[in-house]
Amino acid sequence: MSGGPQAVPAVRAVVFAYHNVGARCLRVLRAHGVEVALVVTHADNPAENIWFERVADLAHDYDIPVATPDDPNTPDFAARLRALQPDFFFSFYYRLMLKPALLAIPARGAYNMHGSLLPSYRGRVPVNWALIHGERETGATLHRMVEKPDAGEIVAQQAVPILPDDTAGEVFGKVSVAAELALDQALPALLAGTAAHRQPDLSIGSYFGGRKPEDGRIDWQQPATAVHNLIRAVAPPYPGAFFDFRAQRVVITRSLAWPAANGPSGRPELYRDGSCLFARCGDGGVLKILSLEVDGEAIAPAALPTHLAQNPIPLI
């Protein structure tokens, strides 16, 4: 008969991860003693702006094996995962859907970290969509993965504020920390098998698809609030909100809502007033333009009328 307490076996997980949220949450699992048998991530797309932390680099630092399958749902890759006998799958900003056959592999379930307060903003790019719709709050949600996207039981949530002039990059930074907090707080109970699970009411939620660079085209006939929300929702490091003028592409990278009395009335237009550039939108509301680029080159906003040889610059 052995004396003393028996060692508790480590919990084993396979982690599907990408982006800053993936890196932060991988660190949380390690901090809680989870044995990560494999990290499944994406090979970087050379056409994409890789402004975020690479999960593959972090996994190599920890001596964790890395896989980058084009499709993790193939029978061969599923067999590889099954052989690892994982207790959990965790998905942290991994971009591919895991199908039911894959979700059935981990003995204790599969969990995903989503960048919104579910059931709101299910689907793709939730931070960008939240800004487009002028939300004042978002966050991160840890939930059980099921076949339907972002529809499983909720284990933990952490809210963060969205300020009126925050850009998507700034809000994504907050959401990354929220994801770390939510996972860190929920993980002890989840590993112990005592975590509460709450089924979300999808009838009061929302679902949105992905976005393309062309979706950043500005419709200046929209209200100033809507234009401002689009500018900050796709501001760098995202592709940016833009319009074309005389075969030149102008990307507005930062704006502020401004009192309408500062500008002339009339159709939508960009105009210089002293050392500042303003945009009048379809409802008469005005934005102050803080930064912009013309054909990929940053110039002072007040220099735009001279650069385009037009003041004011008509926007319709």
C-alpha positions in Angstrom: 0.0 0.0 0.0 1.6 3.3 -1.1 1.9 6.2 1.3 1.1 9.8 0.6 -1.1 11.4 -2.0 -1.4 10.0 -5.5 -0.2 12.3 -8.3 -3.1 13.8 -10.4 -2.5 13.1 -14.1 -2.1 16.2 -16.3 -5.0 17.2 -18.4 -4.1 16.9 -22.1 -5.4 19.2 -24.8 -5.0 19.9 -28.5 -5.1 23.6 -29.2 -6.3 25.1 -32.4 -5.1 28.7 -32.4 -4.0 31.8 -34.3 -3.6 35.5 -33.8 -3.0 37.4 -30.5 -6.0 35.7 -28.7 -4.5 32.3 -29.6 -1.1 33.2 -28.2 -2.6 34.7 -25.0 -4.8 31.8 -24.3 -2.1 29.2 -25.0 -0.1 30.9 -22.3 -3.0 30.6 -19.9 -3.3 26.9 -20.5 0.4 26.5 -19.8 0.1 28.5 -16.6 -2.6 26.2 -15.4 -0.6 23.1 -16.0 -2.4 21.8 -19.1 -0.4 19.4 -21.2 -0.6 20.7 -24.8 0.0 17.7 -27.0 -0.3 19.6 -30.3 -0.9 23.1 -31.6 -2.8 23.3 -34.8 -2.5 26.7 -36.5 -2.4 28.3 -39.9 0.5 28.8 -42.3 0.8 32.6 -42.8 -0.7 34.0 -46.0 2.0 36.2 -47.6 -0.8 38.5 -49.0 -2.0 39.2 -45.4 -0.6 41.9 -43.1 0.7 39.8 -40.2 0.6 42.4 -37.5 -0.2 40.0 -34.7 1.7 37.4 -32.7 2.4 34.1 -34.4 1.2 31.2 -32.4 3.6 28.9 -34.2 6.5 30.8 -32.8 5.2 30.6 -29.2 4.5 26.9 -29.6 8.1 26.4 -30.7 9.3 28.3 -27.7 7.4 25.8 -25.5 8.7 22.8 -27.6 5.1 22.0 -28.5 4.6 20.2 -31.8 2.9 22.3 -34.5 0.7 21.3 -37.4 -0.7 23.5 -40.2 -3.2 21.4 -42.1 -5.2 22.9 -44.9 -8.2 21.1 -43.6 -8.1 19.6 -40.0 -11.2 17.5 -40.7 -9.6 14.9 -43.0 -9.7 11.3 -41.9 -5.9 11.1 -41.7 -5.6 14.2 -39.5 -8.5 13.1 -37.3 -6.7 9.8 -36.7 -3.6 11.7 -35.7 -5.6 13.7 -33.2 -7.4 10.6 -31.9 -4.1 8.9 -31.2 -3.1 11.8 -28.8 -6.1 10.8 -26.6 -6.9 14.5 -25.7 -9.2 15.4 -22.8 -10.0 18.7 -24.4 -9.9 20.6 -27.7 -9.5 24.4 -27.4 -10.0 26.7 -30.3 -8.7 30.3 -29.9 -9.3 32.4 -33.1 -8.6 29.4 -35.3 -10.2 30.2 -38.7 -11.6 26.9 -39.8 -14.7 25.1 -38.6 -14.2 21.8 -36.8 -16.8 19.3 -37.9 -18.8 17.0 -35.6 -16.5 14.0 -36.2 -13.6 16.0 -34.9 -15.5 17.5 -32.0 -16.3 14.0 -30.8 -12.7 13.2 -30.3 -11.8 14.9 -27.0 -13.1 12.9 -24.0 -14.2 16.0 -22.1 -15.3 18.3 -24.8 -14.2 21.1 -27.2 -14.3 24.8 -26.3 -13.9 27.9 -28.3 -13.0 31.5 -27.4 -15.2 34.0 -29.4 -14.6 37.7 -29.6 -18.0 39.0 -28.6 -20.6 38.7 -25.9 -22.5 35.8 -27.2 -25.1 35.3 -28.5 -24.5 38.7 -30.1 -22.2 38.9 -33.0 -21.9 35.2 -33.7 -19.8 34.5 -36.8 -16.9 36.2 -38.4 -14.9 39.4 -37.5 -17.1 40.2 -34.5 -15.0 43.2 -33.3 -15.3 45.0 -36.7 -19.0 44.4 -36.9 -19.5 45.7 -33.4 -17.8 49.0 -34.3 -19.7 49.3 -37.5 -23.0 49.1 -35.5 -21.8 51.6 -33.0 -21.8 49.3 -30.0 -20.5 50.6 -26.7 -19.5 47.2 -25.3 -18.1 43.9 -26.5 -16.0 41.2 -24.9 -14.9 37.5 -25.1 -16.9 34.4 -24.5 -15.7 30.8 -23.8 -18.2 28.3 -25.0 -18.6 24.7 -25.9 -18.2 24.0 -29.6 -21.1 22.4 -31.4 -21.8 22.0 -35.1 -23.7 25.3 -35.4 -21.2 28.2 -35.2 -20.9 30.0 -31.8 -24.1 28.3 -30.5 -22.8 26.0 -27.7 -23.2 26.4 -24.0 -21.4 29.4 -22.4 -18.9 28.8 -19.7 -17.4 32.3 -19.2 -17.7 35.9 -20.5 -15.7 39.1 -19.9 -17.0 42.5 -21.1 -14.9 45.5 -22.2 -16.0 49.0 -23.2 -15.9 50.4 -26.7 -15.2 54.2 -26.6 -16.8 56.4 -29.3 -13.5 56.9 -31.1 -11.8 53.5 -30.5 -10.6 51.8 -33.7 -11.0 48.1 -34.3 -7.3 47.5 -33.5 -7.7 49.2 -30.1 -10.8 47.2 -29.3 -9.2 44.0 -30.4 -6.4 44.6 -27.9 -9.1 44.9 -25.2 -10.8 41.7 -26.4 -7.5 39.9 -26.3 -7.1 40.7 -22.7 -10.7 39.9 -22.0 -10.2 36.4 -23.6 -7.2 35.9 -21.3 -9.2 36.9 -18.2 -12.2 34.8 -19.1 -10.1 31.7 -19.7 -7.9 32.2 -16.6 -11.0 32.6 -14.4 -13.0 29.7 -15.9 -10.2 27.1 -16.4 -9.9 25.7 -12.8 -13.5 24.8 -12.7 -13.5 23.5 -16.3 -10.5 21.2 -15.6 -12.1 20.1 -12.3 -15.4 19.2 -14.1 -17.4 21.7 -12.0 -17.8 24.6 -14.5 -21.4 25.8 -15.0 -22.6 25.7 -18.6 -25.4 28.1 -19.8 -27.3 27.6 -23.1 -27.5 30.9 -25.0 -30.8 32.2 -26.4 -29.9 32.5 -30.1 -33.3 34.1 -30.8 -32.0 37.3 -29.2 -28.5 37.1 -30.7 -27.1 38.0 -34.1 -24.9 36.5 -36.8 -22.6 38.2 -39.3 -20.3 36.9 -42.1 -16.8 37.8 -43.1 -15.8 41.1 -44.7 -13.6 41.9 -47.7 -11.4 45.0 -48.3 -14.0 46.3 -50.8 -16.5 46.5 -48.0 -14.5 49.5 -46.7 -15.7 51.7 -49.5 -17.2 54.9 -48.0 -20.7 56.0 -48.9 -20.5 59.6 -48.0 -24.3 60.0 -48.4 -24.6 58.0 -45.1 -24.9 59.9 -41.8 -21.6 61.1 -40.3 -22.0 58.6 -37.4 -22.2 55.7 -39.9 -19.2 56.9 -41.8 -17.1 57.4 -38.6 -18.0 53.9 -37.4 -16.9 52.4 -40.7 -13.6 54.3 -40.7 -12.7 53.2 -37.2 -14.0 49.6 -37.8 -11.6 49.0 -40.6 -8.7 51.4 -39.6 -5.2 50.0 -39.8 -4.0 47.3 -39.2 -7.1 46.4 -41.2 -7.4 47.5 -44.9 -9.0 50.8 -44.3 -12.1 52.9 -45.3 -11.6 54.5 -48.7 -13.0 56.4 -51.7 -11.6 57.0 -55.2 -11.2 60.5 -56.7 -9.8 61.0 -60.2 -8.2 57.6 -60.3 -6.5 58.0 -57.0 -7.4 56.0 -53.9 -7.8 57.9 -50.7 -7.9 55.9 -47.5 -9.2 57.6 -44.4 -7.4 56.0 -41.4 -8.7 58.1 -38.5 -11.6 60.5 -37.9 -13.4 62.3 -35.1 -17.1 63.4 -34.9 -17.1 67.2 -35.1 -19.7 70.0 -34.6 -21.6 70.6 -37.9 -21.3 74.4 -37.5 -17.7 74.3 -38.4 -18.3 73.6 -42.1 -20.4 74.9 -45.0 -23.8 73.3 -45.8 -24.5 71.5 -49.1 -23.6 68.1 -50.7 -21.1 65.7 -49.1 -17.6 67.1 -49.5 -14.1 67.3 -48.0 -12.9 70.8 -47.3 -10.0 72.5 -45.7 -10.6 75.0 -42.9 -7.4 76.5 -41.7 -4.9 73.7 -40.9 -7.6 71.0 -40.7 -9.5 68.8 -43.1 -13.2 68.1 -42.6 -15.8 65.9 -44.2 -19.4 66.8 -44.5 -21.6 63.7 -44.8 -25.1 63.0 -46.1 -27.0 64.1 -43.0 -25.0 67.3 -42.8 -22.9 65.9 -39.9 -19.2 66.7 -40.0 -16.1 64.6 -39.3 -12.6 65.9 -38.6 -10.1 63.8 -40.6 -7.1 63.1 -38.5 -5.0 60.9 -40.9 -5.2 59.6 -44.4 -3.2 58.0 -47.3 -3.3 58.6 -51.0 -2.3 55.7 -53.2 -0.6 54.1 -50.2 1.4 57.2 -49.1 0.5 59.0 -45.9 0.1 62.8 -46.3 -1.1 65.6 -44.0 -5.0 65.7 -44.2 -5.0 69.5 -44.8 -2.7 68.9 -47.8 -5.3 66.7 -49.6 -7.1 69.5 -51.4 -3.8 70.8 -52.8 -2.7 67.3 -53.7 -6.0 66.7 -55.6 -6.2 70.2 -56.9 -9.7 70.7 -55.6 -11.1 72.5 -52.6 -13.7 71.6 -51.6 -13.5 68.0 -52.9 -16.9 66.7 -54.0 -17.8 63.3 -52.6 -20.7 62.4 -54.8 
